[in-house]
Each structure stands twice: as C-alpha cells, then as structure tokens.
Amino acid sequence: MNTTKCWSAPGDKTVLDYTSLRKLSIGMKSPLPIFRVLILGASSVGKTALIVRFATRRFIGDYDSTSERIYQCQRSLLDSQHVNFIVLDPISNEFKAENEFRDQILWADAYLLLYSVTDQSSLDEVDRMRFLINYTKRSRYREKNLFSSAGESVAFLVGNKDDVFGERMISYEMGLARSRELNCSAFFEISVRESVDAPAKIFRDLYETWNQTQQYYSLRPQVLAQDASSKLQLRSRLQNNRSISLQQSISPTSSGRSSSEGEISPRLKRKLLPHIRAKQFLIGLSQQNLEEYGDSNAELK
C-alpha cells in the first residue's frame, strides 16, 4: 500500500493555517489510524527531501520553499498494521506568524526536529523549536485543565547530510547529547540523499513511540485510581491490625482465652517497653510514699 497524495496551501495562501489543516484532515477519511507529523527545522536542512524520500522513495534536490504542502501516504508497519501518515512540510518560521505556528503545533501528533550536521546554527534552531512545542502544548493543557507532561510531546531529533565529508561541524556525540537535553524520544543521523530505508524507519518508529505514549496516558488515570484505592485499603488494614494488637496487649486475658492468645509480639513489646517501665516506676514510687507516710504516722502515735 504505497498511495501518496500531496496538497498545497489553498488560493494565494502560502501557510496552511489550522482551518485549512482541519478541512484537509476531515477530507482524508480513512478506516486506517491517522498519524499527523510536523517537521521543523531551519532553512535548507532537508525537510522536504526527507518527506518526499519517505513518501515516494525518490530524492529530489530542489524544491519550492515558498508554499507549504501536506503529504498523505499509507504505510504498513512491522506487525502488518497499516497507518495513514499525514506529514506537514512547513515553510521557514521567519515567514510565519506566531499564531500560525502555534496552530500547526497543536494540529500535529508528533514532531521531527531536523538539523544539518554541516550547520551549527540549525542545531541551535532546534532548541527554539523544542521550547515552542513544549510551551504551546502546556498552555493548551492549562486552558483545558488537563494533565500535562513533557513526555506527551513525542519528538525525534534527526541530523541530516552525514554524507558531506570535510564540512561536518556537529559530531554524532554532540547530536546525541543535545537529543537528551531536549528530552527527545530518539536520535538519528542519516543522509536523505544516500539512504532509502532510513527515512521509513524514522517515521515508523515515531508512530510506534507515539502510539505507546498514547496507550500509557490513556491508562494512567485508571492506574492512578487503582493505586490510590489500594493504598487506602492497605492503610485501613494496617490501622485495624494496630488497634487490635494494642487492645490485646492492654486488656487482661479473659478466662476463656488461653495465655498464648494474649501474648504480645516482640515488636510490640519493644514499642511498649518504655511505657511499661515508666508505669512500673510510678507504681513503685507511690508505694514508697505510702510506706513512708505509714511510718511517720506510727512515730506520731
């Protein structure tokens, strides 16, 4: 199943706003699971080339970067499950209004942060993109009073153009370290020009990671509720056991109960020992005072 379709921004528009994206998504009715991906990065890092390589397995060096496009392709995963991938190819962010960029972040399910290993500034741009993703997602969750976590924003960091020898400025180790700093779910370093299978693996792994995250957070309220209920039951059970043990240790043994049933556990004995000693001391002191009082009365007589 290798069907691929492409749509551009309607009319004279160069940016696909939230309304256009929503209309396109509704028009792409499919019985298959839909997975929306947004690719972010600086200019000339290979965003469009990566999408076209994944969607058509072809490499084209020159693209029109003045208009945004959205690609739809259906792919099968390793478990024979088919997924409808919808990938947004945006224009550079310097030509985009803040609200348009925010709408695209909220539209997407997951993100690919792309940089070039030959351009240090492109890696710095990735930092800004990741911050904007987290900020936008958390703002929306606060508006809806929903649970928010940075782990919900699934993003992969991808370094491109590793086939360009002699011009590398960013090592693999630097990219991996940056991926961990940005809390990205995975890190890849590829060459879109040379590799055919690597882009497909990136998109499939991105869907698998996002799907597992969705399952975790969908089950999390139930898990938290079960944990809270279990903790309350355990706490109530412990309190009941402690009260029963304390009553058995304080109350005298009934006539119909054997001496073994009224025995106190060693652990409880250690806890009660200071109190018992203090009580014995007070009893002894009171008896001594009574004896001294009796002796003084005898002398007076």
Secondary structure as GFF3:
##gff-version 3
##sequence-region A 1 301
A	DSSP	beta_strand	4	8	.	.	.	ID=ss1
A	DSSP	alpha_helix	18	27	.	.	.	ID=ss2
A	DSSP	beta_strand	34	41	.	.	.	ID=ss3
A	DSSP	alpha_helix	47	56	.	.	.	ID=ss4
A	DSSP	beta_strand	69	76	.	.	.	ID=ss5
A	DSSP	beta_strand	82	89	.	.	.	ID=ss6
A	DSSP	three_ten_helix	93	95	.	.	.	ID=ss7
A	DSSP	alpha_helix	98	107	.	.	.	ID=ss8
A	DSSP	beta_strand	110	116	.	.	.	ID=ss9
A	DSSP	alpha_helix	120	144	.	.	.	ID=ss10
A	DSSP	three_ten_helix	150	152	.	.	.	ID=ss11
A	DSSP	beta_strand	155	160	.	.	.	ID=ss12
A	DSSP	alpha_helix	172	181	.	.	.	ID=ss13
A	DSSP	beta_strand	186	189	.	.	.	ID=ss14
A	DSSP	alpha_helix	197	250	.	.	.	ID=ss15
A	DSSP	alpha_helix	266	300	.	.	.	ID=ss16
###
